[in-house]
């Protein structure tokens, strides 16, 4: 148990994978939408 506490105390950065996944999903969605709009307008 002491070893576990020591490891947790040494953490500086905590990553929330769910938030990262949601953020990336929004970025990709926006990028795809912009690409589709550009192609629909005849742009490249």
Phi and psi restraints in degrees (value plus and minus 20) as a CYANA .aco file:
   2 UNK   PHI     -81.1   -41.1
   2 UNK   PSI     -60.8   -20.8
   3 UNK   PHI     -82.5   -42.5
   3 UNK   PSI     -61.4   -21.4
   4 UNK   PHI     -81.4   -41.4
   4 UNK   PSI     -65.6   -25.6
   5 UNK   PHI     -82.9   -42.9
   5 UNK   PSI     -59.3   -19.3
   6 UNK   PHI     -84.5   -44.5
   6 UNK   PSI     -61.0   -21.0
   7 UNK   PHI     -84.6   -44.6
   7 UNK   PSI     -64.2   -24.2
   8 UNK   PHI     -87.0   -47.0
   8 UNK   PSI     -56.1   -16.1
   9 UNK   PHI     -86.9   -46.9
   9 UNK   PSI     -46.3    -6.3
  10 UNK   PHI    -103.7   -63.7
  10 UNK   PSI     -25.0    15.0
  11 UNK   PHI     -91.8   -51.8
  11 UNK   PSI     113.5   153.5
  12 UNK   PHI    -129.0   -89.0
  12 UNK   PSI     -57.1   -17.1
  13 UNK   PHI    -138.4   -98.4
  13 UNK   PSI     114.1   154.1
  14 UNK   PHI    -137.4   -97.4
  14 UNK   PSI     110.0   150.0
  15 UNK   PHI    -129.8   -89.8
  15 UNK   PSI     106.9   146.9
  16 UNK   PHI    -120.0   -80.0
  16 UNK   PSI      80.5   120.5
  17 UNK   PHI     -80.3   -40.3
  17 UNK   PSI     -54.0   -14.0
  18 UNK   PHI     -83.5   -43.5
  18 UNK   PSI     -62.7   -22.7
  19 UNK   PHI     -87.1   -47.1
  19 UNK   PSI     -59.1   -19.1
  20 UNK   PHI     -83.8   -43.8
  20 UNK   PSI     -65.2   -25.2
  21 UNK   PHI     -80.1   -40.1
  21 UNK   PSI     -65.0   -25.0
  22 UNK   PHI     -83.9   -43.9
  22 UNK   PSI     -61.9   -21.9
  23 UNK   PHI     -84.6   -44.6
  23 UNK   PSI     -65.5   -25.5
  24 UNK   PHI     -83.0   -43.0
  24 UNK   PSI     -57.7   -17.7
  25 UNK   PHI     -80.3   -40.3
  25 UNK   PSI     -63.2   -23.2
  26 UNK   PHI     -86.7   -46.7
  26 UNK   PSI     -60.1   -20.1
  27 UNK   PHI     -82.7   -42.7
  27 UNK   PSI     -66.9   -26.9
  28 UNK   PHI     -84.3   -44.3
  28 UNK   PSI     -63.7   -23.7
  29 UNK   PHI     -78.4   -38.4
  29 UNK   PSI     -65.8   -25.8
  30 UNK   PHI     -82.8   -42.8
  30 UNK   PSI     -61.3   -21.3
  31 UNK   PHI     -84.7   -44.7
  31 UNK   PSI     -63.4   -23.4
  32 UNK   PHI     -84.6   -44.6
  32 UNK   PSI     -63.5   -23.5
  33 UNK   PHI     -80.4   -40.4
  33 UNK   PSI     -65.0   -25.0
  34 UNK   PHI     -82.6   -42.6
  34 UNK   PSI     -61.4   -21.4
  35 UNK   PHI     -83.4   -43.4
  35 UNK   PSI     -65.1   -25.1
  36 UNK   PHI     -84.3   -44.3
  36 UNK   PSI     -60.5   -20.5
  37 UNK   PHI     -83.1   -43.1
  37 UNK   PSI     -62.8   -22.8
  38 UNK   PHI     -81.7   -41.7
  38 UNK   PSI     -64.5   -24.5
  39 UNK   PHI     -89.2   -49.2
  39 UNK   PSI     -54.4   -14.4
  40 UNK   PHI     -86.7   -46.7
  40 UNK   PSI     -50.8   -10.8
  41 UNK   PHI    -104.0   -64.0
  41 UNK   PSI     -24.1    15.9
  42 UNK   PHI      70.4   110.4
  42 UNK   PSI     -11.5    28.5
  43 UNK   PHI    -103.3   -63.3
  43 UNK   PSI     155.7   195.7
